[in-house]
Structure formats: C-alpha cells, structure tokens
C-alpha cells in the first residue's frame, strides 16, 4: 500500500490561514480528518500525509472552488517552508535560493519532489506531486507554484516579477478562471501539459535578495541536515507511532495501549513490530517528549510544572531529570539560553 509520508505543520498552517480568511470552521475540519487542532501550535511538528490529503479534500469539497490551490498561495510566509524558508531568506540571490529546494524540500513534507533542468538561458523547475487524490492533486500543484512565485517576489522585493512560463497538467478551469492565473503570475500558463513546471529566465536568478547572511545560511543548513537525517531514520511505522504519541501527549496521555489502538493493533503486536525494526515504544515516547518539551520551552510562556504535566510526567522533578540527561541543561537553563540567543 502506498503511503503519503508526512507533512510539516507549517505546510498545514498555510491552508488553515486561507480557510480561516474565508470564514471556514477549521477546528471542525481538522477534527473530522483525525487532526488535533492543537497541533497548529507546534513549530516543528509533522502530520500524517493521509490526514493532510484528507484535510485538503474536505476543504475543496466545502469551498467548491476550482482554483483553491492558486488562492491559498496568497497566504505563504517564510515559516510555510519550515527551516528551508529561513535558509532561502539568508541566500544572496534568487538562483542560490532555488538551488536549496531539492536537497531540503522533504523538510516541508513528502507532498512531491522537484527536478531542476537547465534549458539554455532558462531554468525549469519540474514538480511531481505524490498525492493521488484526483480532487486535490491539481490544487496541490497550484498551491506549490503560487507559493513559490509569491515567496520569490517577497524574497527579492519585486512584487511584479514573474516566471517566463508555467505548465500545468490539469485541464483548464475555464476562461474566467484562467484570467486569475495570468493576473497573479504575469506569464503565459499552459493547461493540459505533459508535466507541471515553472520556467525561469537566468536574469531573474541573479536577483539579489533582501537579507543575505552566508554564515547564518551555513548554520541553518547544518540544522536542516540533522533534521533530514532524523526523518530518514524513521520507518513508516515509527513515524506513525511518533505521530500517535504526539497526539496523545497533547492531552497529557502516554499510554501505549491507546497508541496501539489508534494504529489498529494490540499493544503486544505494536511492541513486537517495533522490536523487529530495532525500536521500542519508550524510546519513541522519550524522543517525542523531548522535542515537544523544547518546543514548549522555546515558543510558549507555559510554566515548567505545566509543561511537565502536559507531557505526562507525574512529578516535575522527573521531567527536570529526564530533560537534563538529554539536553545537558535543566528546562529553566534551556529556556534562558534560547531567550538570550
């Protein structure tokens, strides 16, 4: 069975912002798709790809908008691309930023892959969508390209800049809607094409960006590589278990039997399958707890006892001891160091 991997919460947030702007009750929509709305508060969280696809499907059905993907591109932000967004912000030129897409796009999610082709004076970005739902696939492609174009304009402080051409496999949404693409992208758009691609002239690639910082870029890329290594070390099962643990921890619950039930198996079966893959439930619980603890300490004003309670610790001292063993600092020291940096 084909799986859709994971997607960053940052990618989900972009769709949620667009939906909220149109008066849609996203809390209900998220819950209907098996997503806890509290996940939106996580900066480095990830969600199951099947749940992400289901959310976009429901959004398409609810809006009935044939160019939903195009319009959601208006809500892109640097954070929409996770750490990749901040890497590109620190690049010197647009071309330098574009070349960061391929090695780091998995951090945004497993929604698709990019190939970069040289064509004389042009560079072509071909994006292959991994999602198979025929309703949301064209919207996903539209969203990716619209987001790229809007974000590139913001990076280079050139609100009128546009690609040389966009190819879309999707059929034309109709003459009236075609005008919306040309209005936003300022270039020819060809529907019913053999591939989904954006073509850029090399002159555009030399566009200087607003805040280049090569030292920061190197630091961010090192962080991104460590995140990629962590993602690639996760099997599909461990990814699903981590996601389920994260969902339970949102409610302060750490019970293995409930995680196993969420995955459609018994606790004993879960333990056996994890063992076959060289993993253990407690190990995965510790990893997710540590990630969430660091996120809470760095990005919330919750008190340390409250964080300990949320993460399912019966005593704050246990949280202190476990956190220091992993991070080398107490939770308070970790928070203070991040606030000072």
N, C-alpha and C positions, 0 to 999 in steps of 0.2 A: 504493500500500500504506500503510495506517495505521500510524504508529509511535507508541510509547508514551513518547517523550521520555526524560527521565532522572529519577532519584530520588536524594535525598541519602543518603549513607552513614548519617547519623543516623537516617533512617526505617528503613533495613535493620537497624540495631543493635537497635531495639525488638523486632523479630520474632526476632532471634537470641537476645536475652536470654530471651524467652519460651520458645523452643525449648530452650535450654540448661537452663532451670529444669525442663523435663520430660524431661531426660536424652537429648536428641536430639543426634546427632553432626553439628553444624552445619558443621564443616570439610568433611566429605564432601558434605553437601548443597550447600554453596556451590560447591565444585569441580564437582559434577555439573551445575550451572546456568551454568557458564562464568565464575564469580566467584572471584577470588583471595582467600582468607581474609585475606590481609594488608591488603586494602582497609579492613578494620574499624578499622585504626589511624589512618586519615585523618579529620581533623575536618571538612574542607570538601570532601571528595571526592564524586563523583557516580557513579552506576552507570547502565547502560543499562536502560530501562524494561522491555524484553522479558526481560532477565535477572532483574529484580526480580519480575516476574509469574511467571516460571518457578520461582523460589525459593519463593514463597508457594504455588504449585500443588503442588510437591513436599511442602511442609510439611503442606498439607491432606491429601494422599494418605497421608502417613506417619502422621499422628495420627488420621485418620478422625474428627476432632472437628467436629461441625456448628456449634459456637459458638466456633471457634478465634479468630476476629476479636474477639469480645467479650472473651475471656480475655486476648488479647495487649494489650488496652487497660490491663490492670493494670500493665504494665511501662513506661508512659510516663514520661518525665523531661523537664525543661526542654530538655535537649540534643536530644531527639527532634524538635524543631521547628527545628533549626539556629538561625540568628540570630533568627528570628521568636520562638522561645521566650524569648530574653533580652529582646527588645523588649516582649513581653507582661508579663514579670516586672517591668519598670520602669514599667508603666502604673499609674494611680491607682485605677481602678475596673474591674470585670469588663466593663462595657459598652465602655470605652475599649479594652480588650484584644481584645474580639470584633471591633471595627471594624478591627483590624490584620490580620485573617485574609485578607480578599480581596486587598488590594494586595501581600501578601508570601508567599502560600501557595505560589507557584511555587518559592520557595527550598527548601521541603520536598520538592517533587517535582511531576511532572506527572500524579499519580495521579487528580486530579479538580479541580473548581472549585466555589467556594462563591458562592451568591447570598444576600443578606440582605434580607428582606421585613419591612416594618412592618405589623402587624396589630393596630391599636388599642393595648391595653395589653401587647401581646406583640411579640416579635421572633422571626422564623423564619429559621433557617439551613438552606438547601436545598443539599445536596451532590450533585453529579453525578459519578459515577465514570467515568473514561476507560478503565479496563481492561475488556477484552472477554471474558476467560476466564470462562465461567459458573460454574466451580467456585470461583474466588477472588473474584469480584465482590462477592457478599454479605458475605464475610469482610472484605474491604477496607472496605466501608461500616461494618460493625460495629466494626472497629478504629478508624476515624476518629472515630465518635461516642463510643465508650467512652473513647478517649484524650482527646477534648475535655472530657468530663464529669469524668474523674478529674483532669485537669490544672487545670480551673477550680476544682475543690474545693481542690486544693493551693494555688493562687494566692490564693484568698480565705480559706484556713484554715477551711473549712466542710465537713468530711468527710461530712455528711449532706445537703448541698444537692443539688438535682436539677432537671432541666428540668420544664416543665409537661406535655410530651408528646413522644414520639418516633414518627415514622412510618418504616416500613421497607418497601421494595418486595419484599423477599424473602418467600417463604411462611413460615409458622410452622414452626419446627424441631420442634414437638411440645410438648404441655402441660408435660412435665417440664422441658424446656429454656427454655420461656417464663419460668418462675419465676426463672431465672438473670438475665434482663434486668431484671425488676422488682426483684430483690434488689440489683442493682448500681446501677440508675438511679433508683429510688424514684419512678417515674412510670408512667402508662399507656404501653404500647407497642403500636402498631397494625401488624400484619403485612399483607402483600398490598396496601399503599398505592400510590397513583399516583406517589409521589415519596419520596425519602429526606430526612428533615428532622428538625430539633430545634427545639422551640418554647420560648422563654424568657420569663418574666414580667418586666416592666420593673423590678420591685422587686429582682430578682436582679441586674440590670445595674448597680445602684447600689452593689453590694457592694464595699467598699474592699479593695484588695489589700495584701499584706504588706510590700512594699518599693518604693513608688513613687519614681521618680527621673526627673523630666522632662528634665533635662539629659542624662543617660545615654541616655534613650529617643531623643532627637534625634540623638545621636551614632550610636547603633545603626541608626537608620532611614537615616541618610546612608550608612552602610556597606552596609546591605541594598539600597539603591537602586543602588549601584555594582555589587553582585553581580548584581542583576536585569539591569542593562544588559549585563553580560558574558554572561549566559545568553542574552539575546535577540539578541545579535550573532552567536551561534553558529548556523550552519546544522545540519541533521541530520547531514550528512557530517562537518563539523568536530567536532561533538560526539562522533561515533563514533570519529574519528581520535584525538581527545584521550583518550578512554577507553582505546583500544587502546595508546596511548603510555604512559598511566599504568600499565596492566597490565604492559607490558614493563619499565618503569623499576623496578617492584617487584623485578626481577631484575637491575637494572643494565644493561639492554639498550636501545640506542637505534636499532636497525636499521629503516630504512624498509621494506625488503623483507618483514620479518616482520610489521610492522603491516599492510602491504598484503595479505599472505597471510591474516591474521586477518580482514580485511574481504572476502575472496573476490575479490581483483583483483590485477593485476600492479602492480609499483612504478611503471611508466610510466603506467598508467591512473590510479592514485591521484594522481600528480603532475599529470596533465592535468586531472582533475576538481577538484582543489583550486585550480589556476590559474584555472579557469573561475569559481570562486567568490571570487576575489581573495585566496586564502590560499596558504600554502606549508608544506611539511612542517617545515622548520627553524623557522619562526615558531611553529608549534603546539608543537613539541618544546620550544622556549625557554619558552613560556608555562607548559606543564605542569611543566617542571623548576623554574621559579621558584616556582610555587605549592607544589610538594612540598618544595622547599628551605625555604621559610618555615615550612611545617607542621612539618618535622623540627626546625628550629632552635627553634621556639616550644614544641613539645609533646613533644620527646624529649630524652634525655640523650646521644644519639649524638655522638661527636666529629666535628669538621668534616671531617677526612680520610675518615671512614667515610661521611658524608653525600655527599661528592663522589663516592666510589666507587659508592654506591648509585644515584646519578643518572647514572652512565655517563661521568663525567669521567675521563680518563686521568691527569690531574695536578690536585692540589689548587689550584695557582696559577691554573689555567684557571677553576675554579669560583669562586675569590675574585674574579677579574677580571670574569667574566660577572655574578655576583651584584651586585657594587658598581655596575656600569654600569646595572643596572635599579633597584636599591633605593637607591642613593646611599650605601650603607653596606657595609662588609665583613660577611661572615657572622657574625663574632665580635661586631662592633658591633651588628648587628641583634638577635642573641640577648640581648646585655646590655641593650639598650633595652627589649625586651619583658619581661625579668625584672624590671626596675626599675619598670615601669608597673603 
